[in-house]
Amino acid sequence: MSLDDLDRRIIAELRLDGRASYAEMGARIGLSPSAVKRRVDRMVADGAIQGFHVRLDPELDGAGTEAYVEVFCTGTVAPDELRRILKAIPNVVEAFTVTGQADAIVRLRASTMTDLEAALEHVRLAPQVDKTRSAIILSRLIEHRDG
């Protein structure tokens, strides 16, 4: 699937205000509400738009303690195996394979430092994990809300 200029403008509108009506978006970009809806439905069906989400303040969600963890594995571990290991840990918010010395970077969230430590220990206990290196988030300086 490819996106044309109107699709990109609709996506930009959704990023600005995901709750805007099709009529509001259409008025801003020069399309009828039904044309906007058809395009959004097509982009969802084609997989260009992969979902609509609510982003909660982590403090209000009970998960205000956060860390990035570099994961170093023993030997070679396939990404699917790493995914399986990390999906079993509820505190894992995101995980990525990366270039460099670490095999993966994981973002953990927890309600307390004790819970974060327990989640980190869960990662460390996986037999494929050799070591980890953590950085606890102190404050957010910039956070783009579009992806």
C-alpha positions in Angstrom: 0.0 0.0 0.0 1.2 3.5 -0.7 0.0 6.7 0.9 -0.9 9.8 -1.1 -0.9 13.4 0.1 -4.5 13.2 1.3 -3.8 10.1 3.3 -0.8 11.7 4.9 -2.9 14.8 5.8 -5.5 12.6 7.4 -2.8 10.8 9.4 -1.4 14.2 10.5 -4.9 15.2 11.6 -5.3 12.0 13.6 -2.0 12.6 15.2 -3.0 16.0 16.3 -6.4 15.0 17.6 -7.3 11.3 17.4 -10.8 12.1 18.7 -11.6 14.7 15.9 -14.7 13.8 13.9 -14.5 12.9 10.2 -16.4 16.2 9.5 -13.8 18.2 11.4 -10.9 16.6 9.7 -12.6 16.8 6.3 -13.2 20.5 6.8 -9.6 21.1 7.5 -8.2 19.2 4.5 -11.0 19.7 2.0 -12.8 16.4 1.9 -16.3 15.3 2.8 -16.7 13.4 6.1 -17.6 10.2 4.2 -14.4 10.5 2.0 -12.3 10.8 5.2 -14.0 7.8 6.7 -13.5 5.7 3.6 -9.8 6.6 3.5 -9.3 5.9 7.2 -11.2 2.5 6.8 -9.0 1.6 3.9 -5.8 2.6 5.7 -6.9 0.4 8.7 -7.8 -2.5 6.4 -4.5 -2.2 4.5 -2.5 -2.1 7.7 -1.1 1.4 7.2 -3.0 2.5 10.4 -2.3 -0.2 12.9 -4.5 0.9 15.8 -5.9 3.7 17.9 -4.6 4.1 21.4 -5.1 5.9 24.7 -1.9 7.2 26.3 -2.2 7.5 30.1 0.1 9.4 32.4 2.2 6.6 33.8 1.9 8.0 37.3 -1.9 7.9 37.1 -1.7 4.4 35.6 0.3 3.2 38.6 3.5 2.6 36.6 5.5 5.8 37.2 8.8 4.1 37.8 10.6 3.4 34.5 13.9 2.1 33.2 15.7 1.3 30.0 17.7 -1.9 30.2 20.4 -3.1 27.9 20.2 -6.9 27.6 23.4 -8.9 26.8 22.8 -12.5 25.8 25.1 -15.5 25.9 25.9 -16.7 22.4 23.4 -16.0 19.7 19.8 -15.7 20.6 17.2 -15.4 17.8 14.9 -12.4 18.0 11.8 -14.7 18.2 13.4 -16.3 21.3 14.1 -13.0 22.9 10.5 -11.9 22.1 9.2 -15.0 23.8 11.3 -14.4 26.9 10.4 -10.7 27.2 6.7 -11.1 26.5 6.4 -13.3 29.6 7.4 -10.3 31.8 4.3 -8.0 32.3 6.5 -4.9 33.1 8.1 -4.9 29.6 6.5 -2.0 27.7 8.8 -2.1 24.7 11.7 -4.2 23.5 14.0 -3.8 20.5 16.9 -5.7 19.0 19.8 -3.2 18.5 23.2 -2.8 17.0 26.2 -2.4 19.2 27.3 -4.5 22.2 23.9 -5.1 23.7 21.5 -7.6 22.0 18.4 -5.7 23.0 17.1 -2.7 24.8 14.0 -3.1 26.9 11.8 -0.5 28.5 10.3 -1.5 31.9 7.6 0.2 33.9 6.5 -0.5 37.4 4.6 1.0 40.2 7.5 1.1 42.7 11.3 0.7 42.7 10.8 -2.6 44.4 8.5 -3.8 41.6 11.0 -2.5 39.0 13.8 -4.4 40.7 11.7 -7.6 40.6 11.0 -7.1 36.9 14.7 -6.5 36.2 15.5 -9.7 38.1 13.0 -11.6 36.0 14.9 -10.5 32.9 18.2 -11.4 34.4 17.1 -14.9 35.4 16.4 -15.9 31.8 18.9 -18.6 30.9 19.9 -16.8 27.7 20.7 -13.5 29.5 24.3 -13.0 30.5 24.0 -9.5 32.0 22.0 -6.3 31.9 22.8 -2.6 32.3 20.0 -0.3 33.5 19.2 3.4 33.4 16.3 4.6 35.5 14.3 7.4 34.1 14.4 10.5 36.3 12.3 12.9 34.2 11.0 13.3 30.7 12.5 16.2 28.8 10.8 15.6 25.4 8.2 13.1 24.4 6.6 13.2 20.9 3.1 11.9 21.0 3.0 10.8 17.3 4.5 7.4 17.5 
